[in-house]
Amino acid sequence: MSVAYAWRKLYEAAVVQTDFRKLPECIAKAERAIGQRLSDHPPPLTDSAEFDAIGKTLAALAVLKAQIAAEGHHAEFGPDEELGGYVA
């Protein structure tokens, strides 16, 4: 059975976004939601399955950012922000 995390919907919205002009904001929303979750329940209070999912999600969002940058889209991403001790 899959566990639903509130931040997961925002991540999924970013993954399926095909408009590169909207993608940076989708990514930022997902990162903010994860940051909020980690600030509300920092490790080790976050369960290990969710913590693992957060790590994988942040890595996937970083790949999306890199793809946008590599394709020359002028996405406006701010400097890396720390999320619960982890850099997004």
C-alpha positions in Angstrom: 0.0 0.0 0.0 1.3 3.4 -1.0 1.4 6.2 1.6 0.2 9.6 0.5 2.3 12.6 1.5 0.8 16.1 1.2 3.9 17.4 -0.6 3.8 14.5 -3.1 1.0 16.1 -5.1 3.1 19.2 -5.7 6.0 17.1 -6.8 3.8 15.1 -9.2 2.4 18.4 -10.6 6.0 19.5 -11.4 6.9 16.1 -13.0 3.9 16.3 -15.4 4.2 20.0 -16.2 5.1 20.4 -19.9 5.1 24.2 -20.0 8.7 25.2 -19.2 7.6 28.7 -18.2 5.4 27.2 -15.4 7.9 24.4 -14.4 10.1 26.6 -12.2 7.2 27.6 -10.0 5.9 24.0 -9.8 9.3 22.9 -8.6 9.6 25.8 -6.1 6.1 24.9 -4.7 7.2 21.3 -4.2 10.5 22.3 -2.6 8.7 24.7 -0.2 6.2 22.0 0.8 9.0 19.6 1.5 10.9 22.3 3.4 7.8 23.0 5.5 7.3 19.3 6.2 10.9 18.9 7.3 10.6 22.0 9.5 7.4 20.7 11.1 8.8 17.2 11.6 12.6 17.2 11.2 14.5 13.9 11.1 14.3 11.6 13.0 10.7 12.7 13.7 9.9 12.1 10.0 9.3 8.4 9.4 12.1 6.7 7.5 9.9 5.8 4.5 8.9 9.5 4.1 12.4 10.7 4.7 13.7 8.3 1.9 10.9 9.6 -0.4 11.9 13.2 0.3 15.5 12.5 -0.6 14.5 10.8 -3.8 12.1 13.6 -4.6 14.6 16.4 -4.0 17.1 14.5 -6.3 14.4 14.3 -9.0 13.6 18.0 -8.7 17.3 18.8 -9.0 17.4 16.8 -12.3 14.4 18.7 -13.6 16.2 22.0 -12.8 19.4 20.7 -14.5 17.4 19.8 -17.6 15.8 23.2 -17.8 19.2 24.8 -17.5 20.8 22.5 -20.0 18.1 23.2 -22.6 18.7 26.9 -22.2 15.4 27.8 -20.8 15.6 31.0 -18.8 14.1 29.5 -15.6 14.6 31.7 -12.6 15.7 29.5 -9.8 17.1 31.2 -6.7 20.2 30.0 -4.9 20.0 26.6 -3.3 18.0 26.8 -0.2 18.6 24.5 2.8 15.6 22.3 3.6 15.8 20.8 7.0 19.6 20.7 6.8 19.6 19.4 3.2 20.2 21.5 0.1 17.5 21.4 -2.5 
